[in-house]
Amino acid sequence: LRNAIKRRTVELEHKNRELEIEAAMERVRAKAMAMHSTKDISDATAIVFNELTGLGLDMERCGIAIIHDKSSRLEIWSTPMSPKDKKVKEIITGYLDSDFHPMAQSVVEAWRNNESYFTYTVHANEVRDYYEKLGKVPGYRFPKIAKYPDRQMSHCFYFEHGNIFVYSKEDLSEEQKQLLHRFTKVFSLTYKRYLDLKNAEAQVREAQIETALERVRSKTLAMHNSQDVGDTVVSLFDEVLKLGLDKSIRCGIGILDKETDHMETWSATSNTDGEVDLRMGLLDMRIHPMLVGLKKAWDNRKSGYQYDYIGDDVLKYYKALNNEPEYPFHKDLNSLPENEYHRSFFFSEGILFAFAPNPISEEAARVLNRFAGVFGQTYRRYLDLKNAEAQAREALIEVSLERVRVR
């Protein structure tokens, strides 16, 4: 009877444990289905780790790595665990090149070999070496560790696009490994949902960008004389801001010629009332190293140019700009940002440039590059109108001269 009771107790415990696991996985599935945008992926990721912790899985830290096969880059969602309540407090996101450490290289190699599970152990100084290298990876904000463990094991559980990884001091039991395999399959569904949302958002974004570009094209075709080009530049800048780019950005158009060191410039900024302020003039390309490098890159038919103003270089640039006699631009030198970042996007006759107090994102750069291509069409339209106006002016002069001759 005691054996029967014992077996029954074990069966009930196993059944309760299974119900507990299924309930946890169902909460993860529900969170995945409730995602409305790609921004929700952080919450959907956090719930995976919180549910695993709630099921008694002892982890030092854990995360999800999405492996980009062509570049061998790892897109990471990592969560340091709170030592008090073992709840996820934040999600650390970023990208790692797998060649930063042998462990990362081995993780990618195992994924390519279609393995379902992989483990890697580091000891003593290897642990310190790993975290020091991790802390030096640009663009990946990993918190400093007060005390390095003597031993750490990394466990990777793979799905189609990457893995769930867990760090622990000791090896995982078979039950824990099976649990993580099951959660990996559930997260695979979450990530597929994320990809669907990402594709949908990309399509919506593309439609927004194309609509904005079409409005600039329409403005270009509506130009009746060369004076209308200023309005088109304002329209272009306005469309850029409507696409959600940083409102502190200053951008404009520069027209260049290999035979001269001056750039015909239309510069647009957004004032405090939200209106676009347009400044036009000639800018000497020899007054600052950035402008010298920019002119050289355009002369050599590069695709673009980038320059970061750090510290005193910001003041140096704007002092030179304020002193330009043929460029009516004035910047308050007492309100300069600590740093400033410049990107230029080239078309055949010149550049579309952008300045911002923060680094210009790659998504913003792609948008601005497309606008540069459209403005190339605008400028060619401007030249056609200018030539037509010159011909009309010449014809008018010739008619006047002919009247004098007849007289």
MIKOL-99861 format. One record per residue (C-alpha): residue in one letter; x, y negated, z negated. Coordinates in steps of 0.5 Angstrom, whole numbers, plus 500, padded with zeros to 3 digits. Each point is the difference from the previous one (the first is absolute). Example, Ala and Ser with C-alpha at 12.3 -4.5 7.8 and 13.67 -1.06 7.14 Angstrom:
<recs>
a525509484 s502493502 
</recs>
This chain:
<recs>
l500500500 r506495498 n503502507 a493498504 i499494496 k508498501 r499501508 r493496500 t504495496 v505500506 e495500505 l496494497 e507496499 h502501507 k493499503 n500493496 r507498503 e497502507 l494495499 e505495497 i504500506 e495500505 a496494496 a507496501 m501502507 e493498501 r501493497 v506499505 r496502506 a495495498 k505495499 a502502507 m493499503 a499494497 m506496503 h498494504 s506498502 t508502500 k501495494 d496506496 i505505501 s504497494 d494502496 a499507503 t507501499 a500498493 i494505498 v504506503 f505499495 n495498494 e496506501 l507505500 t502497494 g493501497 l501507502 g506500495 l505500506 d506497496 m504496505 e506494499 r497497507 c497502506 g498497507 i498501507 a505500506 i497499507 i506502505 h500497506 d504505504 k503496506 s503495495 s501505494 r497494496 l497502494 e493495498 i500501493 w494499495 s504501493 t497500493 p504499494 m496503494 s499496493 p503504495 k494498495 d494503503 k503503507 k495496504 v502496507 k502493499 e502498506 i502503507 i506498503 t500500508 g506500505 y504503505 l506504499 d505502506 s501508498 d508499501 f500496494 h501506496 p501508501 m494502496 a496495505 q503503506 s499507497 v492499499 v499497507 e504507503 a495504496 w494497503 r503500507 n501508498 n492500498 e502502493 s494500495 y504499494 f507497499 t504499494 y507496498 t504499494 v505495498 h504500493 a503495496 n504495504 e496502507 v494497496 r503493499 d503500507 y493502503 y496494496 e506495501 k499501508 l493500500 g500493496 k505498506 v495501505 p497494503 g493499500 y499505495 r498497493 f502506495 p500498493 k507501496 i500506496 a503499492 k502507499 y502505506 p498507498 d505506500 r496504505 q495498505 m496505505 s496497506 h495505502 c496498507 f494503503 y499499507 f494498504 e500498508 h502493499 g505501494 n500502493 i497499493 f507500495 v500501493 y507499495 s501504494 k505502495 e498507501 d498505505 l492500501 s496507499 e497503505 e493498498 q503493500 k502501507 q494503503 l496494497 l504495503 h500504507 r492499499 f501493499 t504499506 k495503504 v495495497 f504494501 s501502507 l493499501 t501493497 y506498505 k496502506 r494496497 y505494499 l503501508 d493500502 l499493497 k507498502 n498501507 a493497500 e503493496 a506500506 q494500505 v496495497 r507496499 e502501507 a493497502 q501494496 i507499503 e497500507 t494496498 a505495498 l505500506 e494500504 r498493497 v507497501 r500503508 s493496501 k503494497 t505501504 l496500507 a496495497 m506495500 h498494505 n507496500 s507501496 q497496494 d496506498 v506504498 g500497493 d493502499 t501507502 v506501495 v495498495 s495505502 l506505500 f502498493 d493500498 e499507503 v506503496 l497497493 k494503502 l503507500 g502500493 l507498500 d503496495 k497493500 s507497497 i503502507 r502495505 c501502507 g500497507 i503500507 g507498503 i501499507 l508502502 d504499506 k507503501 e503493502 t498496494 d501500493 h493497498 m494504499 e493497501 t496502494 w493500498 s500502492 a493501497 t499500492 s493501496 n499494496 t496500493 d494499504 g501506504 e501496506 v506501505 d505495500 l504500507 r507497501 m503499506 g507498502 l507502503 l504504495 d508500500 m502507500 r507499497 i498497494 h500506496 p503507501 m493503500 l498496506 v507502503 g499507499 l492500503 k503496506 k505505501 a495506499 w495497505 d506499505 n502507500 r492502501 k500504493 s493502498 g500495494 y504497494 q499500493 y504496495 d499499492 y501494496 i503501494 g501495494 d504494502 d499502508 v493498499 l501492498 k506500505 y495502506 y494495498 k505494499 a503501507 l492501503 n498494496 n506496503 e498502507 p499493504 e495504506 y496504495 p495497496 f500505494 h501499493 k501505494 d500497493 l506503498 n498500492 s495505502 l504505504 p499508498 e506504497 n501504507 e497499506 y499506506 h500499507 r498504506 s500498508 f496504505 f503499507 f496499507 s504498506 e499492500 g501500492 i498502493 l494501495 f504499493 a497501493 f503497493 a497503494 p502500492 n500507500 p503506505 i495500506 s497507500 e501505506 e492500501 a500492501 a506500504 r497505505 v494495500 l504494501 n504504506 r494501504 f498493499 a507498503 g498504506 v493496501 f503493499 g505502506 q494500504 t498494497 y506496501 r500503508 r493497500 y503493497 l506500505 d495501506 l496494498 k506496499 n502502507 a493498502 e500494497 a507498502 q497501507 a494496500 r504495497 e505500506 a494500505 l497494496 i507496501 e500502507 v493498502 s502493496 l506500504 e497501506 r495495499 v506495499 r503502507 v493499503 r499493497 
</recs>
